[in-house]
Each structure stands twice: as structure tokens, then as C-alpha cells.
């Protein structure tokens, strides 16, 4: 029996609100989900597990209709879904009143319930969120039961405010596989036993690295899972080394070249490091306009040689100033040192 | 420290030149372009090494300027000096790769290490910056009286605040203040952008909320109307009677039907027993007639009834039901949309924080300003009073007691006090200002080089002095300084020294 395990699709979300690519990303998230269903259609896994947060917020009727039509287009695959902390089952949620196609089962109970799929000799366990936060482990009592041969638990959460759990305890419950959602970074918690599929598409700037879904097989020999990269976009951390010859223009060029190489569709978090030419400051605004740059952190400092300055100016204000910040390693003090030195050295009339 | 011998191995225009210097006053005479400033730079480079500019600045740095004209890989010099009663020899090679230095004590043959700071100890710990502010004395650069006064004022202020005559602390603070303002404006700009985004979200939210409310109101109205239609609207008695009548009618016709049927069945029985055929025929005729009548009545009745199966009231209620149902769906959808948007708005507001890095930069600039002010105040209280006393004493000697005191107020205005009157610095002659400058430099030397007495290098310092002032200055120098090197392109210093009978050593660069 083959299954796909996805989570945290966050349909409807507008990532990086206020950035020029925000709307584009909103559409890409929908597109990726449609592509995923296409993939299901061609690869024909028997089961598609959706471990919560299919929607970013409460789904609208038309959105559910869209999703439902997509599910209906892969009738041979049994879809099992649940509501996570983002699309939790609020009073009046369409999840509850919606009529799903035959191949879709919602685990919409408040506590763990079991769904048997005799065709695959599989039992899937899980429940849904009824509030944004749940501070006790929803899955603490869940144990495999019934006549089915295989048992999969669909679990959403894992941090302090969303069904906190210990992975060892969860794994000890005896399920063949625990398909986890909520944490957006894909992570195999226990090899071939328990994993976060991660968000299908990354949604915020700290979700660097690859995103996709988990492709698994469950048979007499046990479970084998592998992560499949699927997202069209990645948040990439770029560190640019600055030296004294770097100018605004050359930096923009270097950044543009890097982004071109790593994929212009990606979104970049840029860190500038190294020693910059004295009296030069880089324009963050211009750098941001070079491409999809969501964040710029400037860790450069002017290329003053501190020891030399201290020696050269010992006994006068500049020396005393450099001395004053000796051993100060708070970032703000380091910055103050260089701001001050720059101002003082510029204020010397040669 | 006293300089004894300068050997310019290969430095600038000099090759294998050796200059001997003695204690007391030395006059280095040379016409313009004869290399006086090269000697100056040589001494400084020997004592403090030569720092290379980097990047684009390298093209015009000291290193390049004095790179030997010929054979530039050999770029070196040697000086001999006395410090703490011992003689030392310092050799340096400046050339890029072979850069090296060697410090030997000639008195006891000990080899010392420049890198480990031995030379620095011999120099009494003074830094290159202090050296420039003390040992090496040039001329005031400004030409007009007013600018001169200003320059002097700045010098004095700078010395007091930073022990560095060319560092204008106020200018540094001003540039930092400007910097902080820029950073704050950037933060403001960012916040404004966030605020605009928030406003946009808010107007979207209020539009959707309004829409949602309207739908809800419509729904409420529709529900109320339906309720009125169903329960509250009184159906008139006539209509009630009519409806009852219709019901009774239907029943009556049903009974009539049954009666005819029974009658027909009876006829059939009678036919079976062959009862009188006339009676039989009559009865059959009556039955047939009755049947036709009943059917006619029933058909007519049904036709009458037909439009009344759906009465207008009921139809209206049904329509209302549809409407309510539709509005309910609409309202629910809109409510969810509305909630979602409200959540988004709230999340956005919660995420609207001051950009951290920028905030940190503002803090850093503020810290820089505070620290500079603090250190400057410390320096001022340490140096300021001593400096003024010292300057006053020297000035008094230079002017033969004419000006006894110098003062500086909070606005940095310098004034000179004679026994009887006070003159603001701006109103004194250029010569006096030069004297004040000289006194200032000498005083600073006293304060900043307290550990090891350094030679005084005077570079055309007396060019603008008149005879009298020159005499006073030279007399003061002969009396107060152990080693003085006067760089000049004129013969006046020599002549004056001779006239005053002050012994001096002459070095002629033009030879």
C-alpha cells in the first residue's frame, strides 16, 4: 500500500504580506496543491493523508467545493483529512456540513477515532482541532485497535500550545506510521515511523530549505518513507562577503548574479558580512529591489584596524574611545564603536 | 628622547644621506623642495612605522609618496637616539615584502623588539597621534585673521576635549546626530509603509464587515417577514369558511359516489334475480345519470380546486423560504470571510513591530554619542585646566608679561587677559595669534608627553613672526626645551640665534 503524506498546505495564505510577490505566492500555494493532485492521479497512491492545516483560515464554501472537486478527480485514492489549528472546526465550519465525495474521509471528531479501509487493510486514526490551541496531547490515548492489519495515526501539533507530545511516547503506541503536521520544516522524527511532512510550500521567511511531501509504502516489510521536494519556491539564505573594494553597484551585481544562479523564483534572506570600505554604507532599499529579497541583515563593519587605531591614537579621544569598547561584545556596542570611530575619524581635519 | 643621527638610506629623494642632530637648538636649513618635509616624514615613519593605505587610498599614501625614486625595493633608514641615558639604533626597511625593523641598544648591545613594544616604552608611550599633536609643530594654516582665530579656537577646544588638536569633537557629534536622524527617518518610513498596509487591510475588513452586516440584516428581515406571513397574518373568516366548505364538498361527493356504486351493485343483483325489467331499466338510467352528474361535478370541482392547491399565501411562503435559505448561506459565507479577514488584520497588527535592526542602529549611534561626550568631558576636566594654566604661563613669557592669562568660555570663545584689559582673540594681531598657537602647542607637549621629554620639531613655525617675537620664542625654547629642530628656508632664525648668543647646530640640506 502506497501513501502520500502532506500537511500544512495553508491554502488561501498570502505569505510575506506587503511584499510584491505576496499575491503570486498565494496563487502558487493553490497551484502546488493542484499539482499535487495531478501527481496523485499519475502515481496512484492508495491513500492521501492530509495532516491538518489544509487551509490557512476557515475554509469558504467555494474553496471546499474546489478542493472537493480535486479529490473527486482521483477516485481511486482514499483521501483522509483533518482540521488543524489554522482551519480548526469552529462553530459553523463548512468542514462539518460539507458533503464530501465518496473517496474522502474527514477525521472530524474531537477525540481520536478510527477509520477502517478494508480494501487496504488499513486503519487510520485521528481527530481535529476545535480551537486554535490545545495544550494537552490529543493523541496520548490513541492505540491501534480493530481487525485491520496496518495502523496509521494522523497527528497535528507537537509544540507547547498545540497538542504537545513526546515523539518517543507517540512512537511507542504501536502505530505503523505517524503522519505529523503543524511544523513547517520537513523532519523525520523517527526513521520510517514518524515524520513531519512540512509545509507543501514554505510560508514564512524562516522556512528555508526544501519543501514537499512524503511518499511512503506500507506492507508486510514495514514502512519506508522518503521526502519528495515539490515546492516551486524556496526561502534561501544568502551570505555575501564584502571587502574594501565592494561598492553598492558591485554588490547589487553580485547579489543579482547569485539570485540568478540559485533561482530567481526563490525568495532571499541576505546577510552582508565582512569589512566594508570606510565611509561606505549600503542602501538596503536598492538591494531589496534587486529581486525577491525579503530581508537584509548588514553585519559588515568599516575596515578599521582596531589595534592599529588604538596604538596610533593612544592618549587622545579616539584611542580612549576605541579602548572604551574593548571587550564589549554586545552587538549594539560593537555598532556604536564603529559609528563613533567613523564620525571621529571623519571629524579630524587633516 | 633626543635624536642623534638620521640616516636616510633610501627614502624619497634622499640616498645615503646622514644628518647629525645635537642637544639644544638645531637649525635645518634648506630651500623649498630641498626635502625638509621628507625629513619630517622620515622621522615620523622611523618612530611609528609606515602604514599603508588600502584599496583605492593606497595610490596616494605616505608609502607611495616617499617611495625611493630609484631602486625602490631598497627603501629604508636608520636613526640613532638617546632615551633614558642610553643610546639606541633603530633600523627600518619599509619596502613591501622585506618590511623589517631592528632596535639595538648601543650602550649595552641588547637587541630589543619593536613588535613587543620596546620602542613604544622608549618613546614614553606616546602614540603617533599624540606625536603629531606635540612633537611636530607646523604653522597655522588659515590666512585671514578671522579664520585664524577660528582655527586657533578649534585647536584649543579640540585639545581640551580630545587631546587631539585636529579632532573636532563637535563635528563628530553633529555627524552622528545627523546619522541618527537618518536612521530614525528610515524607521518612520518603514512604519508608515506598515501602517498603510494596515489601513488597506482595515478598509478591506470594514467593507467586508459592512457587506456581511447588510446580508445579515436582509436575512433578519426575510425571516421576520416569513414569520409574519406564517403566523401573524390573520386569515379572514370568509376564507376559513370557504376552505371548510371545500373540504365538506369533497366529502359529500365522495359519499355520493359510494351511494351510486352501492346502487349499481344492487341493480346487478336484481338483474341476476330477473326482477321487473322496467324497474330495472329505470333504475339503471337513474344510476347512469347520477354517475355522469357526479363525474361532471367532480371534474368541475377539480378544475376549480386546481389553482387552489397552491394558494397565493403558500406560494409566497415557499418563495420566502427559498429567500431565507439563500440569505442564510450568503450570511454564513460572509461571516466566515469576515472572521478570516479579522484574524488576518489582527495578526498583521501584532506583527507590526519596529524593525529591530534599525532600532538597534539608533541605539548604537546614541550610545556612540553618549560615550564620546563622556570621554570628552573626562579629557576636558583632566586636560582643560592644566592646559590653560600652562598656556598662560608660556604666553606670559613669550609676550614678556603683556598677556598673563588666557581664558575660554563655554562657547569656546578665547580671550587674552593683560594686566589691565581683556581682548577677545579675534581682535589680536596675527603675530599674537601665532604666539598663542605656539604657547598652546608647547603646553600640550608638556601635558601629553609627561613621561619622556621629546624633541620639538618646528616646521616653518616662525615664518610670520616679527623680530621681537622670534627672539622671545627662541629664548623660550633655548631655556625650556632640551632638543629643538627648526626647519626653515630662511636665514632669520640663525641670525637671531647668533645675535642672542644662543649656541645652535646647523644642518644644511642644500649642500
Interface residues (C-beta under 8 A of the other chain):
Chain A: X12 X17 X18 X57 X58 X59 X60 X61 X62 X90 X92 X93 X94 X244 X245 X277 X297 X298 X303 X308 X311 X312 X313 X314 X315 X316 X317 X318 X319 X320 X321 X324 X325 X331 X332 X333 X334 X335 X336 X337 X339 X340 X343 X344 X346 X347 X348 X349 X350
Chain B: X48 X51 X54 X55 X56 X120 X125 X126 X127 X128 X129 X130 X133 X161 X162 X163 X164 X166 X167 X168 X169 X171 X172 X173 X175 X176 X179 X193 X194 X197 X329 X332 X333 X335 X336 X337 X339 X340 X343 X344 X348 X357 X360 X361 X363 X364 X365 X367 X368 X369 X371 X372 X375 X376 X378 X379 X448
